[in-house]
Each structure stands twice: as C-alpha cells, then as structure tokens.
Amino acid sequence: MEKDMTKGSPLPVILQFTLPLIIGNIFQQLYNMADTIIVGRYVGADALAAVGSTGTIMFLVLGFAQGITAGFTVLTSQRFGAKDTRGVKRSVANGILLALLFTVVLTFFSMISMRPLLHLMNTPENIFQDAYTYIMIICGGLIATIFYNLLSSYLRAVGNSQTPLMFLIFSAVLNVLLDLLLIIRFKMGVAGAGYATVFSQGISAVLCLFYIYRSMPDMWPEKHHWKLHAADSRHQLSMGIPMALQFAITASGTMIMQAAINLFGSEAVAAFTAACKLQNLVTQGFSAMGQTMATYSGQNFGKGDIPRIKKGVRAALLTSITYSIAAAALVFLLLKPCLSLFFSGDVDMAAMMPWAKTYSYMCALFYVPLCTIFIFRNAMQGCGYGFLPMMGGVSELFARLIVAVIAIKVISYPLACFCDPAAWVTAAVFTGVSYLFVMKDIDKKYDSKTSTAPIS
C-alpha cells in the first residue's frame, strides 16, 4: 500500500492520498466531538466547559508531540523518494528511540505544569477541578499519543494513507463505546472521557506497530539499526524541534485567546467549545492537505524533482481554496442544529447561540488564508526547511497576543474571537512569502549543482 508520489499527474496523486486523510481526520474529530457531546449531555454544561477549557492546553502538549514526530519522519519520506531502503529502516529506528526519550521528558514536564497553567488561563473556579482531572489523564497517556502519531506518520511518509485510516476508524468506534461505558454506565464523569481517549489511541499505536512489523519489511529496522545514529539524530532533531516549537508557539497564542474567552464565564466557554468542535470538523481538509504536501514534497525533494513540487503546490492551493468556501458554507448551515447536540434539554440554547455564532461566523470568513498556511508550511518542511515554518507560528502568536490583550483590556468577546482570523491572515502572508524564498533558494542550490557537475 506504499505510494510513490514522484510519478503521475500531481493533482490526482495528491487527491488520492488526501481523501483517506480527510476521512481519518474527520473520524478523529467525530470521536473528539463524541467525548464532548456525551460529557455535555450526561455530565452537564459545566463539565463540557471544563473539557473545553483544556482544549488549548491539549493543543500545546499534543501539538508539540505531533510536531516532533512529524519532523522525525521527514527524513524517512526523503529517503523513500530517493529509493534508499537501508536509510529508511535506519531513520525509522532512530526516530522511535528519539521519541521514547521525548515521551519521558514531555510527560514529566506537562504533568507538573498543569495546575499553574490552568490558573494562569483564568479557568473559572466552578470547572477547575474537572479541567485538571481531564488534562492530567491526557498528559499521563502521552506515550499512546506520541507513538500513534509517529507510527502513522511513518506509514504516510512512504505514501500509505489508507492503513492509518482503518486503524483510526477502529479507534474512533472504540473511543465512543468506552465513553458510553465509562461516563454513562460507570459514572466516571470527565475522567471517563480522558481514559477512553488515551486507551483508544494506545490501541491504534499498537496496531500501527504490528502492521509495520508484519507487512512492511522495507520499513522495519533490522537488529543493527536499533541505536542512535549521530547524523540521523541531527537531521531528525533539526526538523522535529522547529516543527514542535511551531505547534507550541501557535498553541501558546490559542491559550492566550482561551484566557480572554474564559473571562466571560462558563456559559461562554461551553458555547465556544461546541463551536470550536464544529469548526475543527469542517476544516479537516486543510490539515489533511498539509499532511499530504509534507509527504509529496519530501518524496519529490528526495528525488530532486523541484518543478514537480511547485506544480503540486499550485494544484493543492486550487483544491483547498475550493474546499474552504464549501467549509464556510457548512458552518453557516450547520451551526444551529449541531450546537443542540452538545447540551441536554435543560440548557437555554437561546443564551448559548450568540456566543457560538459570533466565533463561528467570524472565522468562516477567513478560511481561505487559513488553508494556504497548511500548504506552504508543510511543503517547506517536506523539503527540510524547519525555521521559516516555525517563524510562521511566531507571527501567529504575536497576532493573537496583540488582539487578545486588547480584548481583555476592553472586555470584548467579539474581539477575543477575532484572535484566530488575525493570526491566520498574518501567518498566511508570512508563509506565502517564505515559500517563495525557499523555492528560490532550492532552485539556486540545484542550479549550482548542475553547473559544477562534470560533463559526461
């Protein structure tokens, strides 16, 4: 089920790889929504607000984990494109060993920092304990999240986006069943949602590992590969750390935004949480296209076909802009019916709707710049450029910080909601200009190699 993305017309190749990713990402969001819906309907609006108030912290911790593991697999993608089987195996082993080290460090530091972080974010007192319980369970199970992301990224690096999809669907169904069992039957509250998420992701990680071991001999490392190689470690860390920091920096901005939202009370936080879940669902095409472009660019960069990378980026932009318009239309159509799914009948939906509508409608108008960020950022990362995508995250942080500080100062909920659009526009401009610079730099390097090559 490997896919060589260095051959064939770019658009069909990209779409064929992206569609399973979109389905997988949607399933992931659906089971995240299932957590939220079950918590909201069977535990209460305050419990929903508690889970929602941890969303940006989860983005910080899990985003860091996702970034570091995605960075480790760039080398695998490049070596697969260059047909270097021994190099692929060595990079897989090296990445797994590095991921083990990062799991220990990240788990320790995330767990000791959660309580002060929740206080810093103005988490309302009536939901504080539930928020702390939920996020500590997620942090304690980071090994499951890190290794699911790493192993599924390895599969995607060699063009296999279908197998991770099957495991993700299985995990999503398992997560929902565990939610129903632990929350409704055993009355475990938000803790049940946390345990269900960690356990289902752990099962997905084990399935990915078993599949690579049994079915992909060209990827599974041999005995002599299981040690840290200095050259591979330098390359993987040089990509993984900037990508992790980019997620962390972006998440820091969303945490500042969440701190501003938290000032308006648990009702606003609950409505905002539900609106975010819908938005995350309809925008999964953006992140799927980003994952595709990382693999596509990595393989073609490994082969040395730079014009093909540019053609792929143009095809991805056209597709994503069309998708972003459709996604915005879905938000306008689905917000009201979807919002009622998250709350039991005793919640006043008329009071919830204005909070959700302000955020959702405002963001939907800016999906086009959002979609371009994923394409430019991941295309650069696939080519081995980690610094400029990370600085794109810095530009998002500053945009969110400025708008959030003003929103807190003037106590304006609409302005707090505008943090996201402001960040997207800023980062879209920065990453677009950065992509042009990177392509020019790569062209210059390849022209220089060609001019110095001996004439045969």
Secondary structure as the mmCIF struct_conf table of DSSP 4:
data_model
#
loop_
_struct_conf.conf_type_id
_struct_conf.id
_struct_conf.beg_label_comp_id
_struct_conf.beg_label_asym_id
_struct_conf.beg_label_seq_id
_struct_conf.end_label_comp_id
_struct_conf.end_label_asym_id
_struct_conf.end_label_seq_id
TURN_TY1_P TURN_TY1_P1 MET A 5 THR A 6
BEND BEND1 LYS A 7 GLY A 8
HELX_RH_AL_P HELX_RH_AL_P1 PRO A 10 TYR A 42
TURN_TY1_P TURN_TY1_P2 VAL A 43 VAL A 43
HELX_RH_AL_P HELX_RH_AL_P2 ALA A 45 SER A 53
TURN_TY1_P TURN_TY1_P3 THR A 54 THR A 54
HELX_RH_AL_P HELX_RH_AL_P3 GLY A 55 GLY A 81
TURN_TY1_P TURN_TY1_P4 ALA A 82 LYS A 83
HELX_RH_AL_P HELX_RH_AL_P4 THR A 85 LEU A 120
TURN_TY1_P TURN_TY1_P5 MET A 121 ASN A 122
HELX_RH_AL_P HELX_RH_AL_P5 GLU A 125 GLY A 140
TURN_TY1_P TURN_TY1_P6 GLY A 141 GLY A 141
HELX_RH_AL_P HELX_RH_AL_P6 LEU A 142 ALA A 157
TURN_TY1_P TURN_TY1_P7 VAL A 158 GLY A 159
HELX_RH_AL_P HELX_RH_AL_P7 GLN A 162 ASP A 179
HELX_RH_PI_P HELX_RH_PI_P1 LEU A 180 ARG A 185
BEND BEND2 PHE A 186 PHE A 186
TURN_TY1_P TURN_TY1_P8 GLY A 189 GLY A 189
HELX_RH_AL_P HELX_RH_AL_P8 VAL A 190 SER A 215
TURN_TY1_P TURN_TY1_P9 PRO A 217 MET A 219
BEND BEND3 TRP A 220 TRP A 220
HELX_LH_PP_P HELX_LH_PP_P1 PRO A 221 GLU A 222
HELX_RH_3T_P HELX_RH_3T_P1 LYS A 223 HIS A 225
BEND BEND4 LYS A 227 LYS A 227
HELX_RH_AL_P HELX_RH_AL_P9 ALA A 230 ASN A 262
TURN_TY1_P TURN_TY1_P10 LEU A 263 PHE A 264
HELX_RH_AL_P HELX_RH_AL_P10 GLY A 265 VAL A 282
TURN_TY1_P TURN_TY1_P11 THR A 283 THR A 283
HELX_RH_AL_P HELX_RH_AL_P11 GLN A 284 LYS A 303
TURN_TY1_P TURN_TY1_P12 GLY A 304 GLY A 304
HELX_RH_AL_P HELX_RH_AL_P12 ILE A 306 LEU A 339
HELX_RH_3T_P HELX_RH_3T_P2 SER A 340 PHE A 342
BEND BEND5 PHE A 343 PHE A 343
TURN_TY1_P TURN_TY1_P13 GLY A 345 ASP A 346
BEND BEND6 VAL A 347 VAL A 347
HELX_RH_AL_P HELX_RH_AL_P13 MET A 349 ALA A 364
TURN_TY1_P TURN_TY1_P14 LEU A 365 PHE A 366
HELX_RH_AL_P HELX_RH_AL_P14 TYR A 367 GLY A 382
TURN_TY1_P TURN_TY1_P15 CYS A 383 GLY A 384
HELX_RH_AL_P HELX_RH_AL_P15 PHE A 387 VAL A 410
TURN_TY1_P TURN_TY1_P16 ILE A 411 ILE A 411
HELX_RH_AL_P HELX_RH_AL_P16 TYR A 413 CYS A 417
TURN_TY1_P TURN_TY1_P17 PHE A 418 PHE A 418
HELX_RH_AL_P HELX_RH_AL_P17 CYS A 419 THR A 452
BEND BEND7 ALA A 453 ALA A 453
HELX_LH_PP_P HELX_LH_PP_P2 PRO A 454 ILE A 455
#
